[in-house]
């Protein structure tokens, strides 16, 4: 009889809006092909974010469970989800994406074999990204110095008062409304929250993270913290014939409207390049509402904004580029756009930070730059713009590494199959 895996994802929607949902879809669907009986459980709660909205069916069953602002909290959420999961009678429970409420869900499954995934920094930071009030990468977390974390985010204002003000402001960014609601609903404002989460995480069979830095932040919380890579479908993301352009194409994909992704660094580097040469175009993707302000006339001819691109069109976008750039200024938990570009045979220039440090081999499949270094990025871009042979060679090396280390089938066989077979 096939072993059953219940995936619980508090953010899931399909089609996906980012790498976290895509990642869990690949894991669930490929484990299903290998004989596991899988089912994903997700809340249907569309305040602030369309979580649980399924507009196209993924290749595995998904059950959505309705919630509202009064039930999406530490008390009702675990109970309602567990009630539905119990009916499935799984052998394993895998808790994927979510924010501060995610540990409470884990606590409801103490009698099960459970795994808890950190796709990014989630419960370690109130705003998810480990960036302090000055916009700098932060070495603190809720587990290290809770009071410092609270002071950082609320700048010595009362927590409840500050969040009530945010929640009453309908013009506030939906992402921060989401975080605010969940911060209150999870009781994260209580000083006892970090210790309670520690005790919950200690009891899970294993914690899955995506880079060694995150593993170090969780040291001592659980005896089994595993670093798993994310992956890429190398049969879909593969080198194809490039449309010949008069100008070379520099590409940045992902949420360029999110400032820690570093678009301003790339834009400034390309502005400097335009003073010297006019033989390139900068293509970048972003949410439809994203706007670039104060474009100079020459920039308008060279900087091409592309609306949010569905996953099915991304390979074409990569294949019609010459150089891909991941100029993040924050500690990227992994760096999915880098391996997508590599799989399509493109050289990658990336910031030497976070998970990107474990993907790029400087001088072999791309170049590193120090985060935020405009001049260094401009210089690396110029080297690759000038040298077609180098672009081709680095692209070939990137493709080899993507096939060798990041192909989804290999990741499933090397990491996930042993995980679920050994218990």
Protein Blocks (a to p, Z undefined) as FASTA:
>chain_A
ZZddddddfkbccddfbfklmmmmmmmmmmmmnopacdddddddfehiaghiafbdcfbd
cddddddfklmcfklmmmmmmmmmmmnopabdcdfbddfklmmmmmmmmmbccddddfbl
mlmpfnlnopafkopacfbdfklmmmlmmmmmnnopafklmmmmmmmmmkbcfklmmmmm
mmmmnopmpmklmmmmmmmmmmpmbdcdfbfklmmmmgokacbdcdddddddfklmccdd
ddddfbdcdddedjfklmknommmmmmmmmmmmmmoccbccdddddfklccehiafklmm
mmccdddddfklmmmmmmmpfbdcdfbfbdcfklmmlmmmmmnopacddddehjllmmpc
ghiloccddehilklmmmmmmmmmmmmmlmmmmmmmmmmmmmmmmgmklmmmmmmmmmmm
mZZ
